[in-house]
């Protein structure tokens, strides 16, 4: 082998090694949620928000000069699958997770991330248990159900003081948790419900429930659960001659509710944070989404904001290392598309509020 040939081989090997190092230098982060299954419309919100945030970060040079690679974890809002997804993401070497969506997924998945030291920020999981576990690397940018439920309970007690009220829930961490918090708020305001009833998510016929609502002369139904069940119940109630007011929480902020409920969904009200698409600081991102033909509904911008918060923490720490980022997340005030916020000791944000929205003609807007 000639000296020149040896030199060429070494140069080629060095080039390959350098190329591999550059590829490995990309920062891997993940977005986790229900990308398939009954709640895939919410997974789409998370996916869209994460992808646009990463696209914008990389267009500006990445984070600390490193490009960001987005990994996906589909948990279908199933607790067991969420644990499997969390372990898989850890094995792929992610340094941050934006997710999950359902509280029933986020709570068990957080055990995995906590054990592995990986920061997790959920854009949408509202069950208080998530941040009450004492984990120092688990955060949320949304509100909590003890806030949301108390707002709903007080409102319903005042506005429907003479009505028979039913509280129903789908037995999930989110649905039952929200229903229970609403019940606390309702009862604290001096109003007792006429019914408190569990339902089974995924059913196609709620005739038995509707018959029971009729028997109890219920005219107001509060749902702790998601939009597929809400849409079916209000539509089938209308078809079966029950004129009722449906009220629920933030899981009705998917346009799929309007598709399922049809005109029967008009007048349905629900709680959610102030519409982020209207925030001045969100307009650049909103325009970018709309340019692709997508209107960033629901938790899309919340997901964008989770990645903004992580990127700002990593930038201020000068590193995407999980320990450095976790430390910075607890001491930074973030500027995001959903406004400014900081995380408290539990990992909740300050300044989150709930307002009322109403469905009309297949869409929803703040009242």
LINGISUL-V250434 format. One record per residue. N is the residue number from 1. RES is the residue in three letters. SS is DSSP state (alpha for helix, beta for strand, coil for the rest). PSI is psi in whole degrees, 0 to 359 (999 if undefined). Layout:
# LINGISUL-V250434
{{N/RES/SS/PSI} {N/RES/SS/PSI}}
This chain:
# LINGISUL-V250434
{{1/UNK/coil/127} {2/UNK/coil/160} {3/UNK/alpha/321} {4/UNK/alpha/319} {5/UNK/alpha/319} {6/UNK/alpha/316} {7/UNK/alpha/320} {8/UNK/alpha/319} {9/UNK/alpha/315} {10/UNK/alpha/320} {11/UNK/alpha/319} {12/UNK/alpha/317} {13/UNK/alpha/319} {14/UNK/alpha/320} {15/UNK/alpha/319} {16/UNK/alpha/317} {17/UNK/alpha/318} {18/UNK/alpha/318} {19/UNK/alpha/319} {20/UNK/alpha/320} {21/UNK/alpha/322} {22/UNK/alpha/317} {23/UNK/alpha/319} {24/UNK/alpha/342} {25/UNK/coil/344} {26/UNK/coil/139} {27/UNK/beta/123} {28/UNK/beta/124} {29/UNK/beta/167} {30/UNK/beta/154} {31/UNK/beta/130} {32/UNK/beta/134} {33/UNK/beta/188} {34/UNK/coil/84} {35/UNK/coil/343} {36/UNK/coil/168} {37/UNK/coil/188} {38/UNK/coil/332} {39/UNK/coil/27} {40/UNK/alpha/337} {41/UNK/alpha/327} {42/UNK/alpha/323} {43/UNK/alpha/323} {44/UNK/alpha/321} {45/UNK/alpha/312} {46/UNK/alpha/316} {47/UNK/alpha/312} {48/UNK/alpha/316} {49/UNK/alpha/317} {50/UNK/alpha/316} {51/UNK/alpha/317} {52/UNK/alpha/320} {53/UNK/alpha/315} {54/UNK/alpha/319} {55/UNK/alpha/315} {56/UNK/alpha/322} {57/UNK/alpha/311} {58/UNK/alpha/328} {59/UNK/alpha/336} {60/UNK/coil/14} {61/UNK/coil/6} {62/UNK/coil/207} {63/UNK/beta/119} {64/UNK/coil/37} {65/UNK/coil/0} {66/UNK/beta/138} {67/UNK/coil/153} {68/UNK/beta/130} {69/UNK/beta/132} {70/UNK/beta/125} {71/UNK/beta/147} {72/UNK/beta/141} {73/UNK/beta/113} {74/UNK/beta/108} {75/UNK/coil/352} {76/UNK/coil/21} {77/UNK/coil/32} {78/UNK/coil/124} {79/UNK/alpha/316} {80/UNK/alpha/318} {81/UNK/alpha/327} {82/UNK/alpha/321} {83/UNK/alpha/317} {84/UNK/alpha/317} {85/UNK/alpha/315} {86/UNK/alpha/315} {87/UNK/alpha/321} {88/UNK/alpha/319} {89/UNK/alpha/320} {90/UNK/alpha/315} {91/UNK/alpha/335} {92/UNK/coil/357} {93/UNK/coil/28} {94/UNK/coil/149} {95/UNK/coil/359} {96/UNK/beta/147} {97/UNK/beta/125} {98/UNK/beta/107} {99/UNK/beta/184} {100/UNK/coil/189} {101/UNK/coil/298} {102/UNK/coil/139} {103/UNK/alpha/325} {104/UNK/alpha/341} {105/UNK/alpha/316} {106/UNK/alpha/321} {107/UNK/alpha/307} {108/UNK/alpha/326} {109/UNK/alpha/327} {110/UNK/alpha/332} {111/UNK/alpha/319} {112/UNK/alpha/311} {113/UNK/alpha/322} {114/UNK/alpha/315} {115/UNK/alpha/325} {116/UNK/alpha/355} {117/UNK/coil/20} {118/UNK/coil/126} {119/UNK/beta/140} {120/UNK/beta/130} {121/UNK/beta/118} {122/UNK/beta/137} {123/UNK/coil/347} {124/UNK/coil/347} {125/UNK/coil/117} {126/UNK/coil/354} {127/UNK/coil/128} {128/UNK/coil/330} {129/UNK/alpha/326} {130/UNK/alpha/315} {131/UNK/alpha/4} {132/UNK/alpha/358} {133/UNK/coil/350} {134/UNK/coil/12} {135/UNK/coil/134} {136/UNK/coil/7} {137/UNK/coil/22} {138/UNK/beta/128} {139/UNK/beta/166} {140/UNK/beta/148} {141/UNK/coil/355} {142/UNK/coil/179} {143/UNK/coil/189} {144/UNK/coil/156} {145/UNK/alpha/339} {146/UNK/alpha/337} {147/UNK/alpha/310} {148/UNK/alpha/316} {149/UNK/alpha/322} {150/UNK/alpha/323} {151/UNK/alpha/313} {152/UNK/alpha/316} {153/UNK/alpha/314} {154/UNK/alpha/320} {155/UNK/alpha/312} {156/UNK/alpha/319} {157/UNK/alpha/323} {158/UNK/alpha/312} {159/UNK/alpha/337} {160/UNK/coil/45} {161/UNK/coil/328} {162/UNK/coil/5} {163/UNK/coil/153} {164/UNK/coil/124} {165/UNK/beta/135} {166/UNK/beta/138} {167/UNK/beta/121} {168/UNK/beta/153} {169/UNK/beta/159} {170/UNK/coil/11} {171/UNK/coil/6} {172/UNK/coil/168} {173/UNK/alpha/319} {174/UNK/alpha/304} {175/UNK/alpha/309} {176/UNK/alpha/321} {177/UNK/alpha/316} {178/UNK/alpha/316} {179/UNK/alpha/317} {180/UNK/alpha/321} {181/UNK/alpha/322} {182/UNK/alpha/318} {183/UNK/alpha/318} {184/UNK/alpha/313} {185/UNK/alpha/320} {186/UNK/alpha/311} {187/UNK/alpha/323} {188/UNK/alpha/332} {189/UNK/coil/5} {190/UNK/coil/13} {191/UNK/coil/133} {192/UNK/coil/141} {193/UNK/coil/150} {194/UNK/coil/335} {195/UNK/beta/145} {196/UNK/beta/112} {197/UNK/beta/130} {198/UNK/beta/150} {199/UNK/coil/168} {200/UNK/coil/119} {201/UNK/coil/143} {202/UNK/coil/351} {203/UNK/coil/155} {204/UNK/coil/348} {205/UNK/coil/114} {206/UNK/coil/31} {207/UNK/alpha/320} {208/UNK/alpha/318} {209/UNK/alpha/316} {210/UNK/alpha/321} {211/UNK/alpha/320} {212/UNK/alpha/322} {213/UNK/alpha/318} {214/UNK/alpha/316} {215/UNK/alpha/325} {216/UNK/coil/9} {217/UNK/coil/42} {218/UNK/coil/133} {219/UNK/coil/351} {220/UNK/beta/125} {221/UNK/beta/124} {222/UNK/beta/124} {223/UNK/beta/123} {224/UNK/beta/98} {225/UNK/coil/197} {226/UNK/coil/170} {227/UNK/alpha/328} {228/UNK/alpha/316} {229/UNK/alpha/319} {230/UNK/alpha/315} {231/UNK/alpha/317} {232/UNK/alpha/315} {233/UNK/alpha/314} {234/UNK/alpha/326} {235/UNK/alpha/314} {236/UNK/alpha/327} {237/UNK/alpha/315} {238/UNK/alpha/317} {239/UNK/alpha/331} {240/UNK/coil/16} {241/UNK/coil/14} {242/UNK/coil/113} {243/UNK/coil/105} {244/UNK/coil/157} {245/UNK/beta/118} {246/UNK/beta/132} {247/UNK/beta/141} {248/UNK/beta/193} {249/UNK/coil/199} {250/UNK/alpha/345} {251/UNK/alpha/10} {252/UNK/alpha/9} {253/UNK/coil/52} {254/UNK/coil/136} {255/UNK/coil/344} {256/UNK/alpha/331} {257/UNK/alpha/314} {258/UNK/alpha/323} {259/UNK/alpha/321} {260/UNK/alpha/315} {261/UNK/alpha/330} {262/UNK/alpha/209} {263/UNK/alpha/338} {264/UNK/alpha/340} {265/UNK/alpha/346} {266/UNK/coil/132} {267/UNK/coil/348} {268/UNK/coil/137} {269/UNK/beta/153} {270/UNK/beta/162} {271/UNK/beta/145} {272/UNK/beta/168} {273/UNK/coil/164} {274/UNK/coil/140} {275/UNK/coil/109} {276/UNK/alpha/337} {277/UNK/alpha/344} {278/UNK/alpha/352} {279/UNK/coil/136} {280/UNK/alpha/320} {281/UNK/alpha/352} {282/UNK/alpha/352} {283/UNK/alpha/322} {284/UNK/alpha/315} {285/UNK/alpha/318} {286/UNK/alpha/316} {287/UNK/alpha/322} {288/UNK/alpha/319} {289/UNK/alpha/312} {290/UNK/alpha/331} {291/UNK/alpha/339} {292/UNK/coil/359} {293/UNK/coil/14} {294/UNK/coil/129} {295/UNK/coil/118} {296/UNK/coil/76} {297/UNK/coil/170} {298/UNK/coil/238} {299/UNK/coil/17} {300/UNK/alpha/308} {301/UNK/alpha/332} {302/UNK/alpha/321} {303/UNK/alpha/318} {304/UNK/alpha/316} {305/UNK/alpha/326} {306/UNK/alpha/320} {307/UNK/alpha/326} {308/UNK/alpha/316} {309/UNK/alpha/313} {310/UNK/alpha/314} {311/UNK/alpha/321} {312/UNK/alpha/319} {313/UNK/alpha/317} {314/UNK/alpha/322} {315/UNK/alpha/315} {316/UNK/alpha/331} {317/UNK/alpha/342} {318/UNK/coil/14} {319/UNK/coil/148} {320/UNK/coil/6} {321/UNK/coil/138} {322/UNK/alpha/323} {323/UNK/alpha/318} {324/UNK/alpha/317} {325/UNK/alpha/316} {326/UNK/alpha/319} {327/UNK/alpha/319} {328/UNK/alpha/327} {329/UNK/alpha/332} {330/UNK/coil/354} {331/UNK/coil/18} {332/UNK/coil/145} {333/UNK/beta/123} {334/UNK/beta/142} {335/UNK/beta/114} {336/UNK/beta/178} {337/UNK/coil/344} {338/UNK/coil/19} {339/UNK/beta/181} {340/UNK/beta/143} {341/UNK/beta/164} {342/UNK/beta/157} {343/UNK/beta/137} {344/UNK/coil/185} {345/UNK/coil/332} {346/UNK/coil/338} {347/UNK/coil/5} {348/UNK/coil/160} {349/UNK/beta/156} {350/UNK/coil/156} {351/UNK/coil/7} {352/UNK/coil/136} {353/UNK/coil/165} {354/UNK/coil/138} {355/UNK/beta/173} {356/UNK/beta/142} {357/UNK/beta/156} {358/UNK/beta/139} {359/UNK/beta/137} {360/UNK/beta/131} {361/UNK/coil/43} {362/UNK/coil/11} {363/UNK/beta/169} {364/UNK/beta/154} {365/UNK/beta/158} {366/UNK/beta/142} {367/UNK/coil/999}}
